[in-house]
Amino acid sequence: MGSKNKLKRFRDNDSFENVIQPSRQEILEGFELKGAWNAVFSNSNPIVLELGCGKGEYTLALAECYPEKNFIGIDIKGARLWRGAKTALENKLPNVRFLRTHIELIDLIFDSGEVSEIWITFPDPQIKYKRTKHRLTNIQFLDRYKKILGGEGLVHLKTDSEFLHGYTLGLLHGLGKEIVYSNNDVYRQSGSPSVVTEVQTFYESQYLEVGKPITYVSFKI
């Protein structure tokens, strides 16, 4: 993408009513929307996050499937968020917002129990040992999720990485966390929730074309 295109998208994001872009300083000093996210949607519906949402394909699809829930796609890449935000506005989806920030700050952005579900879709598995701290299902991130999820809150991990799937299952078992459902090949083995197989991202469809298995696990923390 050319630099002019990126700059235009950044300007668009500034004007989009469904994009929220707090500075790191605003978050660290006490984010004004923490504990008040339902007011953003003008309802008391459950709030669902997609972490590392990219262009927001999953966020948008979930919002269309579940109009009774509110969805927030989170990513630091503003040019990617632009696509999801623009589509949400074009399709008049009132239950969608996009938040441009670093994922490691989410426990400073959302209050205790403010979130009902978290989706992590096709994250970088960070396979190298020295990158463990960046895996979105490591112990530090699980602690952050625990702080903002309600008591029955769910985390969903959908990935093409068998490594990350196995790593996450091993960690959850070791910590004694409740695994609600797990499948290491959702399209070849029956039983997965319909939302797991009916919603596909662009890259997911490419993985399927080359026969790469898609894994899924949902758990409580």
N, C-alpha and C positions, 0 to 999 in steps of 0.2 A: 504493500500500500504506500502511495506517495505521501510525502510530508504535508502537502497541501490538503490532501484528503483527510489525513489525521487531524490537522488543525481545524478543519471544518467540523469534523465529528466532535472534537472537544468543545467547540463553540455551541454546537447543537445540544450536547449534554448539559451545558450550563443553562440552556433555555427549556429543556424538557422537564415537565412537572413531575415525572415519575423517576427521575434520577437524583440521588442524594450523594453529595461528594464532600464529606467533612474533611478538614485537614487533620493531620495526625495530632497537632497541638489541641485542636478542639476536642478530640476524643480523649486525650490524656488529661485535660483540664476538667472533664466532666461533660459528657455528651448530652445535649439537651433532649434528644429523643429516647435515651435510655429509660425504659419503663413506660414510654408513651407511644409505642409504635402503633397500637390500635387506633390512636387518634389520627395517625397518618392516613389510615384507610377508612376512617369514620365508621368503624364497626368494632365488634368484640370477637370477631371470628379468629380461629386458630392461625398462628403465624408459622410459615414453613420457609426455611432457608435452603438455597442451593449454593454451595461453596465452590468457588472457582467456576462460575457459571459460563464463562466465555461469552458467546453470542446469545446466550439465554434460551437456547432451544428447549431444554428440559423445563426451565422455569415457565416458559410460555405454554408448553404442552400441559403441564400440571395445572396451571391456572385455568386453562380451558376445560380440563376434565373435572376440576373441583372448584366451582365458583363460590362455594361456601367457605373456602379457605383463602387466606392472604399469603402471597408468595413474594419473597425478596431474593433476587439473584445477586450474589456478591462476587466481585472480581476487582483486581487492581488495574486491569487493562481497559482504559476508557474507550478506546477505539472499538474494542469488542463489544462492550456494554451497549454502545450506540445502536448496534443492530437490533438487539433485543428490546431496548427501550422504544425505538422507532416502531417496531412491529407491534408492540403492546399498545402504543397510541393509535396506530392505524386500525388495529382490530378492536379498539375501545375496550380494553381489558382493565377494569377498575381495580382488580385485586392483584396487581403486579407493581412492584417497585424494584429499582436496581440501585445497589449501594456500591460505590467505588471506594474500596479500602483494602487494607491487608487483613487476611483471615485471622492472623494471630491476635487481632484486636477485638474480636467479636464479644468477648466477655466484658469489655468496657463499653460496648455499643448496645447490648441487650441486657435486660435485667434478669434476675433470678426467676426461672419459670415462665419467662415471656415467650419462649419459643416452644412449639409443640413437636416439630420434626426438623431434621436436617438431612438434606440429600448431598452426597458427594459423588459426582458422576465423572468418571474417566480422568481422575487426577494423575499428575506425574507420579509414578510409583517410587521415585527417588531410590533406586535399587542400591546404589553404593552406600556402604556403611556410614561414611562420613556425612551422608545426606539424610540420615535417619531423622534428625530433628525437623526436617521439612515434610515428612510424611504426614498426611492429614489424618491418619488414625494412630499416631504415636501417643504415648501416655500423656504428654503435655497437652496435645489437642483434645484428647478425651476428657481431660480435666476441665478444659474450657467449655466443652459442650455440656458437661454435667452442670456447670454453673448456670447456664441459660435455659436448659431444657426443663419442662415440667416433669413431675414424677413419673408419668407413663410415656414420656417423650421418646421418640424413635430416631435412630440414626440409620440411614440407608447408604450403603456403599455399592455402587455399580461400576465395574471396571473390566477392562480387557486384560489386566495384569494378574496372572495367576500368582505371581510373587506377592503382590500387595494383598490379594484375597487371603492367601495362606498366612501371611504375616499378621494380618488383622485378626483372623480366627485364633491363631496361637496366642496373641496378646490378650484377647477377650477371655479365652479359657483360663489363662494364667491369672487374670485379675478377678475371675469369678463373675464376669458380667453375663447378663441374660441374652443369649442369642435367640432371636425370634424365628428367623428363617435363614437358611443358607443354601446356595446352589452354585456349583462350579461350572455350569453350562446351561444357562437359562432357556436357550432356544432348542436344546436337544433333550432336556429333561423336564418333565412336567412338574407342575406344582407352584411355580412362581406366581406372585401376585400379578394381575393383569397389567397394572401400571408399569411393571418392569419390562414387559415384552411389547406392549402397545406403543410406548413412547421411545423413539430412537433419535439419537443425534446424527448429524451428518457423518462424523467420523465413525460412529458405531456401525452405520450401514456399510461403510468401507471395510471395517474389520470383519463383518459377517460375509462380505463378498469373497474374502480370502480364507474363510473357514476358521477364523479365530474365535475361540469360545469367549462368551461374555459371562462374567461371574457377578453374583449379587449376595449380599448379606445384610440383614437388618438386625439391630440389637438395641438394648436398653442399657443406660449407664447411670 
